[in-house]
Amino acid sequence: MKKTEEIDFEAIVIGAGFSGLYQLHALRDKLGMSVHLFEAADDLGGTWYWNRYPGARCDSESHTYCYYFSEELLQEWEWSERYPEQKEILEYLNFAADRLDLRTDITFSNRITQMVFDEESLIWTVLSEDGREYRTRFIINAVGCLSSTNIPNILGKERFEGSIYHTGEWPHEGVDFSGKSVAVIGTGSSGIQTIPEVGKLASQTTVFQRTPNYSIPARNEKLSQTFIDNFKASTSEWMRKMLLSRGGHAWPIPTRHLIDTPELERRKILEEAWSVGGLGFRECFDDILVNKRSNLIMSDFIKDKIKDVVKDQDKSAILTNIDYPFSTKRPPIDTEYFETFNEENVNIVDIKADPITEITAKGIKTRSKEFFFDIIIFATGFDAMTGSMLKIDVIGRKKKTLKDVWKAGPLTYLGLQVEDFPNMFILTGPGSPSVLTNMPRTIEHHVEFVTACISHMVVNNFRAMEPTNKAMVEWVEHVNEVADKTLLPKTKHSWYLGSNVPGKPQVFMPYAGGLNNYRDICSEIVEDGYRGFNFT
Ligand code: NA7
């Protein structure tokens, strides 16, 4: 029996992705704390450990999608392409973990299932799947925003005699598509990356599309040595640009409104941005997410581009039947996605018009037709932003459960902490800019914020920290107000709102005010004596 005050580690970090690895390093090597990291997978990587589907690649540009807290890491690592593919990101994270000697303080294949706060000792007891218990003062949840897979509950799924895969839980040995008839359900970023690769290999590919997507050509390319050398000589300038931007990316900050730009000039700007490609396309004007008319013009521009590519009129009509403003759902970027539909053996089924009714032993039935497959791929996304936290049974003060506190939608202060769950932090949690940004920039900010909070507590002899109810409620109101000033909540079918998961409360979860503004708010709160937080 452990004594009440006894702890195993001063801090426990959960999750070995980008955020957890840096948090382990920061607390252990900057603050000198005893820290341990638990990870459910048998190796590190987080999102990039699980998402090994064909074509898996990051939508952020590689030289921005990495740690900037260490100039050494920046100088030593070399990215090969404009966008890093999954394998390269995993290699990068392994490189960083080895350089920082992190593996010694990580336990793999150990899923945390419960955490319980003791009000008297102010200690958390963390329970893992294998029945072991660990006691700690601080818990930092680095469980990821897009880690809890969403597999729709379609009637008859268990009857299917072929193979079923989800893009977010892809087998390490890969999948052989040659000579196979393959179904892909879902046309979000994962589906849009997978479909061209499957289309090349399978004998027949059928895409089941519920909501069509605006997708921008990624225009991936090898990075030249000149680019790499220039980058290494100016990393601080790259960082400066990223921190000034709303999304934590390094492309030029938009200054023009589409609506005020004369038509010829507007066309020229859109064409130029289209030829550069990538997520930066939406940043060529400043008013896309606030002005309906501007958004409509940009949306129509993209639809025309899709129509130019897809030759078959029926397929083109299904792919461009988009009824929501551009970028209000997370916009994918692609490599030859629409071009793939020019292949005769690649077809698309509009399941909004002709919904899937069941999965049979041999394939998929829609209301009007039966299809036969060897393989079904679910590219159906994730229970985003709250799914992974709510898989853990989190019990705080007065036996309150996180599940209960979040039953009408996530409540947090700054996306970082929840009242009645002292000393528990969530990295890139709901209510923070997170998924609306280039994740490593948001992650570094959160890790450094949490590290500073803990350091502040140590220096001042505080034993517990949590937000006040007022601060939390006001922050959630602010998150909603900010989102409501944009077109973002106008799309009802979006994982930003939780609408992809049946029964999930529909609340706009990320903070849409921009990473630059969010960072300023956090700094002001700290300067104001950690306004909104209570210290014990
Ligand atoms: P997404 O973006 O959530 O896409 C999932 C896709 O699956 C999307 O097209 C969904 O349609 C579709 N879906 C979800 N549930 C169903 C059911 N029940 N039936 C048919 N189709 C369904 O996930 P991704 O993995 O592609 O990307 C996640 C993020 O990773 C991405 O945004 C980037 O940030 C990186 P819907 O649109 O909900 O109608």
Boltz pocket constraint, residues with backbone or C-beta under 6 A from the ligand:
constraints:
  - pocket:
      binder: B
      contacts: [[A, 146], [A, 150], [A, 152], [A, 153], [A, 167], [A, 185], [A, 186], [A, 187], [A, 188], [A, 189], [A, 190], [A, 191], [A, 192], [A, 208], [A, 209], [A, 210], [A, 211], [A, 330], [A, 351], [A, 379], [A, 380], [A, 381], [A, 382], [A, 435], [A, 493], [A, 494], [A, 495], [A, 499], [A, 500]]
      max_distance: 6.0
